[in-house]
Amino acid sequence: MPVTSLALMIFSVLAAGGLTIWALYAWGALTVLPLLMVLGLAARWAMSHVPYDDSHP
């Protein structure tokens, strides 16, 4: 993994954590937690395995 990708990944995790803490402080848990759950489910769906389809020539 290139150093730039590693640094960007670390920065992204830190930024997401900071943004989550700020949102919890600004809007409260009852607003932010459902949004985090939706984002988590969307990320899970986006990274799910897609089976190979060879039925079309």
Number of C-alpha atoms within 10 A of each C-alpha: 5 6 8 9 10 11 11 11 12 12 12 12 12 12 12 12 12 12 12 15 14 12 15 15 11 11 10 12 13 9 12 16 14 11 12 12 11 11 12 12 12 12 11 11 10 10 9 9 8 7 6 6 6 6 5 4 3
